[in-house]
Amino acid sequence: MATIGLGVYLYKVIDGIADVYEGRLQQADKLYLAGMSQTLRSAGVIAVFSVALFLTRSMPIAAMAMGIAAIASLVLVTAPLALLETEKSRRMSLREAGHLFVQCAPLFGALFLFNLIESMPKFVMEGTLAYKYQLYFNALFFPAQAILLSIGFIYKPQLLRLSSIWANPRKRRRFDLIIVAVMALIVVITGVCAAFMAGPGIPLMSFMYGLSFERYRTLALLMVVAGGVTAAIDFIYAIITVLRHAGDVTKIYLICFAVSVVLPVILIKLLGLMGAVVSYLASWPYSWCY
């Protein structure tokens, strides 16, 4: 498990570093190159992982191969693209770097707490329920994650443009309309996903995992609702960041983190897997505080 974790952590660290270079391409109005870089990295990692797993039948080896593939994509594709296709940056200033660190500290705090709150039910399940329930929870979580990723694909490439719109007082109405449109889109995508899970989704999941999910149909729908709520929170958080008020979000996240520590312990002990799903949904009351 430690080796598998190391491979995944290596991949995520490289993904974060690559995101900096791809952000530089976006600044230079070359988002298409950033998209090509991310696509090649993601596709390459999946291909290397799959081939390594097929040949060796070893998850630890496949995980480490995934991390190495991510490093290769950074060195061979992402970094050269950014260096060749953008203007040369001026030399780093420690004072400016420190100022940037202070500005971004609330962003880090909020994102760290966001991910910690999301993962808390699984942490509690680790020491409370049999390990097989991790598989059920992760499988049920997949549709919720799909909603979050879909919305991210839509609004994240437009963040730079949203910042420009907000900077112009004459375009504030347009800014508000964009927020309403994205929130409506979240509702639509969540509804479509819920309808799919209520129909062919459960049999398809049972086929993919080789397990029966029929008894977890209600939990699957609850998880989809949680995914819609999480996607809305993630989008609003991005908007608050555009407005330069990320510090306010961190304060709300701290309160909800305290709730997420206590609630799963109680509900999982009482209700088992259902308690994990319900606690995941109930740990986001701050979504209504915005």
C-alpha positions as CSV (number, residue, x, y, z in Angstrom):
1,M,0.0,0.0,0.0
2,A,2.9,2.4,0.8
3,T,4.4,1.8,-2.6
4,I,1.1,2.3,-4.4
5,G,0.6,5.5,-2.4
6,L,4.1,6.7,-3.3
7,G,3.4,6.2,-7.0
8,V,0.1,8.1,-6.8
9,Y,1.7,10.9,-4.7
10,L,4.6,11.2,-7.3
11,Y,2.0,11.6,-10.1
12,K,0.0,14.2,-8.2
13,V,3.2,16.2,-7.3
14,I,4.3,16.2,-11.0
15,D,0.7,17.1,-12.0
16,G,0.8,20.1,-9.7
17,I,4.2,21.3,-11.1
18,A,3.0,20.8,-14.7
19,D,-0.1,22.9,-13.8
20,V,2.2,25.9,-13.2
21,Y,3.7,25.6,-16.7
22,E,0.3,25.1,-18.2
23,G,-1.0,28.1,-16.3
24,R,1.8,30.1,-17.9
25,L,0.6,29.0,-21.3
26,Q,-2.9,30.1,-20.4
27,Q,-1.6,33.5,-19.3
28,A,0.0,33.8,-22.8
29,D,-3.5,33.1,-24.3
30,K,-2.3,29.6,-25.5
31,L,-4.8,27.5,-23.6
32,Y,-4.9,25.0,-26.4
33,L,-1.3,24.1,-25.8
34,A,-2.0,23.7,-22.1
35,G,-4.9,21.4,-23.0
36,M,-2.7,19.4,-25.3
37,S,-0.1,19.0,-22.6
38,Q,-2.6,17.9,-20.0
39,T,-4.2,15.5,-22.4
40,L,-0.9,13.9,-23.4
41,R,0.1,13.5,-19.7
42,S,-3.3,12.0,-18.7
43,A,-3.5,9.6,-21.7
44,G,0.2,8.6,-21.3
45,V,-0.2,7.9,-17.6
46,I,-3.3,5.8,-18.1
47,A,-1.6,3.9,-21.0
48,V,1.6,3.2,-19.0
49,F,-0.3,2.2,-15.9
50,S,-2.6,-0.2,-17.9
51,V,0.3,-1.8,-19.8
52,A,2.4,-2.2,-16.6
53,L,-0.5,-3.7,-14.7
54,F,-1.3,-6.1,-17.6
55,L,2.3,-7.3,-18.0
56,T,3.3,-7.5,-14.3
57,R,-0.1,-8.1,-12.6
58,S,1.4,-5.9,-9.8
59,M,-0.4,-2.8,-8.6
60,P,2.7,-1.3,-6.9
61,I,4.8,-1.6,-10.1
62,A,2.0,-0.1,-12.1
63,A,1.7,2.8,-9.7
64,M,5.4,3.6,-9.8
65,A,5.3,3.4,-13.6
66,M,2.5,5.9,-13.5
67,G,4.7,8.3,-11.5
68,I,7.6,7.9,-13.9
69,A,5.4,8.4,-16.9
70,A,4.2,11.7,-15.4
71,I,7.9,12.9,-14.9
72,A,8.6,12.0,-18.5
73,S,5.6,14.0,-19.8
74,L,6.7,17.0,-17.7
75,V,10.3,16.9,-19.0
76,L,9.5,16.1,-22.6
77,V,6.3,18.0,-23.3
78,T,5.0,20.4,-20.6
79,A,8.2,22.3,-19.7
80,P,9.5,22.7,-23.3
81,L,6.1,23.9,-24.5
82,A,6.0,26.6,-21.8
83,L,9.6,27.6,-22.3
84,L,9.3,27.8,-26.1
85,E,5.9,29.3,-26.5
86,T,5.9,32.0,-23.8
87,E,8.1,35.1,-23.2
88,K,11.1,34.6,-21.0
89,S,10.3,35.5,-17.4
90,R,12.4,38.0,-15.4
91,R,14.6,36.7,-12.6
92,M,12.8,35.7,-9.4
93,S,12.6,38.1,-6.5
94,L,12.5,36.6,-3.0
95,R,10.5,39.6,-1.8
96,E,7.9,39.1,-4.5
97,A,7.8,35.4,-4.0
98,G,7.2,36.0,-0.3
99,H,4.4,38.4,-1.1
100,L,2.9,35.8,-3.5
101,F,3.1,33.2,-0.8
102,V,1.2,35.4,1.6
103,Q,-1.5,36.1,-1.0
104,C,-1.9,32.4,-1.9
105,A,-1.8,31.0,1.7
106,P,-5.6,31.4,2.1
107,L,-6.1,29.6,-1.2
108,F,-4.0,26.7,0.0
109,G,-5.7,26.6,3.4
110,A,-9.2,26.5,1.8
111,L,-8.3,23.8,-0.8
112,F,-6.5,21.7,1.8
113,L,-9.6,21.8,4.1
114,F,-11.9,21.2,1.1
115,N,-10.1,17.9,0.3
116,L,-9.7,16.9,3.9
117,I,-13.5,17.3,4.5
118,E,-14.2,15.3,1.3
119,S,-11.9,12.5,2.5
120,M,-13.0,12.4,6.2
121,P,-15.7,9.7,5.7
122,K,-13.1,7.4,4.1
123,F,-10.7,8.0,7.0
124,V,-13.3,7.1,9.5
125,M,-14.4,4.0,7.5
126,E,-10.8,2.8,7.6
127,G,-10.9,2.1,11.3
128,T,-14.6,1.3,11.6
129,L,-15.8,-0.8,8.8
130,A,-14.4,-3.8,6.8
131,Y,-12.0,-2.7,4.0
132,K,-14.5,-3.9,1.3
133,Y,-16.7,-1.0,2.1
134,Q,-14.0,1.4,0.8
135,L,-14.6,-0.2,-2.6
136,Y,-18.3,0.4,-2.4
137,F,-17.9,4.0,-1.2
138,N,-15.4,4.8,-4.0
139,A,-17.6,3.2,-6.6
140,L,-20.6,5.2,-5.4
141,F,-18.5,8.3,-5.3
142,F,-17.5,8.0,-8.9
143,P,-20.7,9.7,-10.4
144,A,-20.3,12.5,-7.9
145,Q,-16.7,13.0,-8.9
146,A,-17.8,13.0,-12.6
147,I,-20.2,15.9,-11.9
148,L,-17.3,17.9,-10.2
149,L,-14.9,17.2,-13.0
150,S,-17.5,18.1,-15.7
151,I,-18.2,21.5,-14.2
152,G,-14.5,22.1,-13.7
153,F,-13.9,21.5,-17.4
154,I,-16.5,24.1,-18.2
155,Y,-15.6,27.0,-15.9
156,K,-11.8,26.6,-15.1
157,P,-10.6,27.6,-18.6
158,Q,-12.7,30.8,-18.3
159,L,-11.3,32.0,-14.9
160,L,-8.9,34.4,-16.5
161,R,-11.7,35.9,-18.6
162,L,-14.0,36.0,-15.6
163,S,-11.4,38.1,-13.7
164,S,-11.3,40.5,-16.6
165,I,-15.1,40.8,-16.7
166,W,-15.2,41.5,-12.9
167,A,-12.4,44.1,-13.3
168,N,-14.7,46.1,-15.6
169,P,-17.6,47.7,-13.6
170,R,-19.7,47.9,-16.8
171,K,-19.7,44.1,-17.2
172,R,-20.8,43.2,-13.6
173,R,-24.3,42.2,-14.9
174,R,-22.7,39.9,-17.4
175,F,-20.6,38.4,-14.5
176,D,-23.8,37.7,-12.5
177,L,-25.4,36.1,-15.5
178,I,-22.5,33.7,-15.9
179,I,-22.7,32.7,-12.3
180,V,-26.5,31.9,-12.6
181,A,-25.9,30.0,-15.9
182,V,-23.2,27.8,-14.4
183,M,-25.3,27.1,-11.3
184,A,-28.2,26.2,-13.5
185,L,-25.9,23.9,-15.5
186,I,-24.8,22.2,-12.3
187,V,-28.5,21.4,-11.5
188,V,-29.1,20.1,-15.0
189,I,-26.0,17.8,-15.0
190,T,-26.8,16.6,-11.5
191,G,-30.4,15.8,-12.6
192,V,-29.1,13.9,-15.7
193,C,-26.6,11.9,-13.6
194,A,-29.4,11.1,-11.1
195,A,-31.7,9.9,-13.9
196,F,-28.9,7.7,-15.3
197,M,-28.1,6.2,-11.9
198,A,-31.8,5.5,-11.3
199,G,-31.9,3.6,-14.7
200,P,-28.9,1.8,-16.3
201,G,-26.3,3.2,-13.9
202,I,-26.6,0.7,-11.1
203,P,-26.5,-2.4,-13.5
204,L,-23.5,-0.9,-15.3
205,M,-21.6,-0.3,-12.1
206,S,-22.4,-3.9,-11.0
207,F,-21.0,-5.2,-14.3
208,M,-17.8,-3.0,-14.1
209,Y,-17.0,-3.9,-10.5
210,G,-18.2,-7.5,-10.5
211,L,-20.4,-6.8,-7.5
212,S,-24.1,-6.1,-6.9
213,F,-24.9,-2.5,-6.2
214,E,-28.7,-3.0,-6.4
215,R,-29.1,-2.6,-2.6
216,Y,-27.2,0.6,-2.7
217,R,-29.5,2.4,-5.2
218,T,-30.7,5.0,-2.7
219,L,-27.1,5.7,-1.6
220,A,-26.1,6.2,-5.2
221,L,-28.7,8.9,-5.6
222,L,-27.7,10.5,-2.4
223,M,-24.1,10.6,-3.6
224,V,-25.1,12.2,-6.8
225,V,-26.8,15.0,-4.9
226,A,-23.7,15.4,-2.8
227,G,-21.7,15.6,-6.0
228,G,-23.9,18.4,-7.3
229,V,-23.6,20.3,-4.0
230,T,-19.8,19.8,-4.0
231,A,-19.6,21.1,-7.6
232,A,-21.6,24.2,-6.7
233,I,-19.3,24.8,-3.7
234,D,-16.2,24.4,-5.9
235,F,-17.5,26.9,-8.5
236,I,-18.5,29.5,-5.9
237,Y,-15.1,29.1,-4.2
238,A,-13.5,29.9,-7.6
239,I,-15.7,33.0,-7.9
240,I,-14.8,34.1,-4.4
241,T,-11.2,33.7,-5.3
242,V,-11.7,35.9,-8.4
243,L,-13.2,38.5,-6.0
244,R,-10.1,38.2,-3.8
245,H,-11.9,37.0,-0.7
246,A,-10.5,33.5,-0.3
247,G,-9.7,34.2,3.4
248,D,-13.4,34.3,4.2
249,V,-13.9,30.8,2.7
250,T,-11.1,29.4,4.9
251,K,-12.9,30.5,8.0
252,I,-16.1,28.8,6.9
253,Y,-14.2,25.6,5.9
254,L,-12.7,25.5,9.4
255,I,-16.1,25.4,11.0
256,C,-17.2,22.7,8.5
257,F,-14.0,20.7,9.1
258,A,-15.0,20.5,12.8
259,V,-18.4,19.2,11.8
260,S,-16.8,16.7,9.3
261,V,-14.6,15.3,12.1
262,V,-17.5,14.5,14.5
263,L,-20.3,13.6,12.1
264,P,-18.8,10.7,10.3
265,V,-17.7,9.0,13.5
266,I,-21.3,9.1,14.8
267,L,-23.1,8.2,11.6
268,I,-20.7,5.5,10.4
269,K,-20.9,3.7,13.7
270,L,-24.7,3.9,13.7
271,L,-25.5,3.3,10.0
272,G,-22.3,1.8,8.4
273,L,-21.9,2.6,4.7
274,M,-25.1,4.7,4.6
275,G,-23.7,6.8,7.5
276,A,-20.5,7.4,5.4
277,V,-22.6,8.7,2.4
278,V,-25.0,10.7,4.6
279,S,-22.1,12.3,6.5
280,Y,-20.4,13.2,3.2
281,L,-23.5,15.0,2.1
282,A,-24.2,16.6,5.5
283,S,-20.7,17.9,5.9
284,W,-21.3,20.7,3.4
285,P,-23.7,23.0,5.3
286,Y,-21.6,26.0,4.4
287,S,-22.7,25.7,0.8
288,W,-25.8,27.6,1.9
289,C,-23.7,30.2,3.8
290,Y,-22.5,31.8,0.6
